[in-house]
Amino acid sequence: MKQLISILFCCFSFVSHAQTEKPYIIILGVAQDGGYPHIGCTKQCCAKAWQNDSLKKYVVSFALVDEATNKWWLFEATPDIKEQLQLFKTITKNSFNYLPDGIFITHAHIGHYTGLMEFGREALNTKGVKVYALPKLRSYLETNGPWNQLVTLHNIDIVTLDTTQTIKLGSNITVSTFTVPHRDEYSETGGFRIAAADKKYLFIPDINKWGKWDKNIIQEVESVDIALLDGTFYNADELGKINITEVPHPMITETMQLFKGASTTTKEKIYFIHLNHTNPVLWDTATKQTILNAGYNLARQGQKI
């Protein structure tokens, strides 16, 4: 009997350990490029966050974690990268290297790449941090200061992303890149599909409108397990006098209407992320509950998926 119990315990321990070794992601930021609260904002949307640090949110980012190989990768290099690296260290109890094994960047808007400055000799002075970037973004980093100094001093080493190829990060982790229509002033805008063991993730923090993409977003969501999607604005009312054509994004209400006929299983795959400071889901409980009651999710900072 004791032998049987011992065998069962060993088997249970093995299964539990194997389960914990499956790759997963940790949300390190959920806000739009300016963070939350937003610089200069004294309105209702930011007032409480200025007074309560626990309400503050970092700019959109997440970590892809592989416990089996003790490696991890960062998606987006935000202005909050210093705090986000520390957050990752805290959540994982300092069990990984401080710096990621690579950083994947979607595009050249300030919330997505400017954290690279922390790797320069004025700050951490890193050596050979891999930065995965699409061709135009690579060219932008290599030909414009101060970013080109990071390249010449080998603080970072750029790996060119190719939309026709898949990058293999490990025996059971791959990342593929695609482009989406967005305000491409300095680079193209990318998104990522991640296959990690038995789970598939979709990451699109910025896009003009789903209808302007050459892919069907409903089918794209159906093909994955988790979809981190552009939720910048809840609806047009929050923008006030701002011309929406200057900052085009799919409203959360638009996305919900688009997926109205989708199954409950499909809806619950969606986690809205990249939330502007005006978005009431950051500070209004009723709005947040409306989205959750409709079957969707909101990405939460520090959340393990």
N, C-alpha and C positions, 0 to 999 in steps of 0.2 A: 504493500500500500504506500509506504514511504517512497519507494522507487517511482511509483506511478505519479505521486504528487510532485516529486522532484522533476520528472520528465515533463509534466504538464506546465510546471513553473518555468522551466527552461524554454519550452516552446512559446509560452506566452511572452516571456521576456524578449525572445528573438523577434516575434511578430511586432511587439510594441516598438522595439528599437528600429526595425525595418520601416515601420510606418513613420517614425519621426525623421527618418532619413530621406523621405520624399521631398523633392524641391518644393519651395513655396515662395510667396512674395510677402513683403512687409510694406505697407503704405507709409511713406515718410513725409508726404505733403499733399495737400488737396486744393490749395488755393491757386488762383490765376497769378500771372507773372509778378504782380505787385504785392502779393501776400495779403494776409489779413491779420490785423486791420491795415488799411491801405494808407500810404503816405498822404498827408494833408487832409484826410477825411475826418470831418467832425460831425457827420450826420448820424442818424439813428443806427444805421447798419454797422458802424464801427465804434460807436461810443462806449459800449460795455467792454469791448475787446481791448480798448486802450486802458481801461481800469482794471482788467482782470487778465493776467497772463495766461491763465488756463484756457482762455477762449481763443488765443492766437493760433493761427494756422500757417504752416510753412508752404512754400510754393510746390506745385505738383512734382512728385518724385516717388519712386519705389525701389526697393531692393529685391533682386532675385537671388534666392539663397539655396545653396546645395550643401546640406550637412554631410553628405556622404564623402565629398571631396574637400570639405571645409573651404569652399570658395563662395564668393558672392559678387554680384554685378549691380551697378547702380544705373538707373534709367533717369536721365536728365541731370545736368550740373547746374543747380539753381543758385540764386543769390543766398539762399539759406543753407548751403552745403555744409558749412561748419557745424551748425546745429543739427543737421540731418545725419552727419557722420557720427555725432555724439549720441543721437537718438538711437541709431542702429546699434551702436556699441552697448548702450544700456539695455535695449530690448533683448539682444542676443547674449547678454552677460559677458561681454568681452571675449567671446569664444572664437572670433574670426579676426583676420587681419584688419587693422584700422582702415586701410585703403582698399577699395574694391579691386577685383581682378580685371575690371574693365568698366567703362562708362559709355552707355549708348545715349546719343543725343538726337532729338527729333528735328530741331531747326534753330535758326539764329534769331530768335526773339529773346529778350533779356532774361526771362524767367527760366530758360531752358539750357543756356550754355555759359552764362557769365560767372557761374561758380568756379569755372576753370581758373579764374584769377588767383584763387587761394592756393593753387599748386605752384605758383611762381616763386622766385627766390626772395621776394619781399615777405612771403608767408611760409608755406610748408617746404618749398623747394624740393619737390618730389623728383623722382627719377623713373622715367619710362612708364608712366601710367597710361594704359591703353585707352584711347578715346575712339569710339566707333562713330563715324560720320559719313553722310552721303557726299558725293563728289563736290557739289557747290559749297557745302558747308566746310569741307576740308580746305578748299581753295580759299575761302573767306578767312579761315583761321591761319592759314599759312602766309597770307599776303597782307594782313592788317594787324597793326599794333594795337594793344600790347600782346595779342594772342600769338603772333608769330614768334615772339621771344620764348614762349613756352615750348614751341616746336624746335627752335634752333638750340635751345639749352637742354632739350630732351627731358623737360619736365613732364611732357606728354608725348606719346607716340601715337600718331593717328593711323587707324585702320579704316580703309575705304569700304563703305557699305555698298552692296550691289543688289538692286531689286530683283535680279534674276538668280541670285544665289542665296543659299542658307548657310548661316554660320553655326558651326558645331562647337558648343562650349564645354561639352562633356559627353559621356556615353549616352546620356538620356536627356540632354538639353540642347535645343536648337533655337535660333532666332532668325526670323526672316523679316525683311524690310519692304515697305511699299511707300508710295507717295500719295499725298492727298492735296486737294486744292486749298490754298490758304494765302495769306498775304506774304508772298515770297520776296521781300525786299532784298535780303542778303543771301538767302539760300533756299533750296527746296524745302518742303515740309514733309517729314516722314511719320510713319506709324510702325508699330511692331506686332508681329505674331510670335508668340513664344510657346514652344512645346517643351514641357518639363515633366518627364515621366508620363503619367497617365492624365495630365491636365494640360489644357491649352488656354492661353491668355491672348487677349486683343487689347492693344493700347493705342488710343487715338485721342490725345489731349486737345488738339487743335484741328479744326476743319471749318471751312466756310459754311457749307450746308451739305447734308447727306445727299441731297439730290444732285449736287454738282460733282460727286465722286463717280468714278466709272465702275464702282462695285455696288452691290445691293447690301446695305447695312444690315438688313434683317437676316439675310442669308449668312453674312459674316458673323453675326452674333450667334446664330444657330449652330455654327460650325466650331464654336469654342465653349469653354466652361465658364470663363470669367471675361467680361468686357469692360475695360475702364474707358469710359467715353466722355467726350467733351460736354461738360455741363455748365459752361461759363456763365450763362444767364438763365434765369428761370423763365422770364417772359420779357417782352419789349417794354412793359410799363416801368421797369426799374431803371431804364436808361435815361429817363427825363428828356432833356433837349439834345442828347447825343444822337447823331445820325447813325442808325444801325448799319448802314452800308459801309461805314468807316471801320467798323469792328464786327464783321459778319461771323456769326457762330450759330449752330443749331440751338434754339431755345430748348430747355428741358421739356417745356410744354409741347413743343413741336415733335421732339423725339418720342414722347409718350403717346402723342396722337398717331404718329407713324407706326408704333408698335401696338396700337390699340387692339388689333385683331390677332396678335401673336399669342402663343400659349403662355401660361403662367410660368412654365419652366424656362422659356426664352426670356421673359421679362426679368426674372430674378437673377439672370446672369449679368445684367447691366448694373454697373456701379458708376454713378456720375462723379466726375472729378474735374479739376481745373476750374474751381468756383470763384467767380468774381466777387469782390467785397460787397457789391450791391445785391448779390444773390440772396434772397431771404432764407434759403435753406441753411445758411450759416448762422442765422440769428433768430429765425422765427419758427417756433415749434410746430405751429399749425401747417405751414408750408412743407416742412420736412415730413410731417406725418401724412400729408396728402400723397407725396411721392411713394412713401413706404406702403401705404394702404393700397396703392395702385399696383403693387407687386415689384417695384424697382428698389434698388439699393443706393446708398450714398457712401462713397469711400470715406473711411475714417482714419485719421492720422494715428499711426501706431498699430493699425489693424493687420493681423496676420491672416492671409488667405491661402 
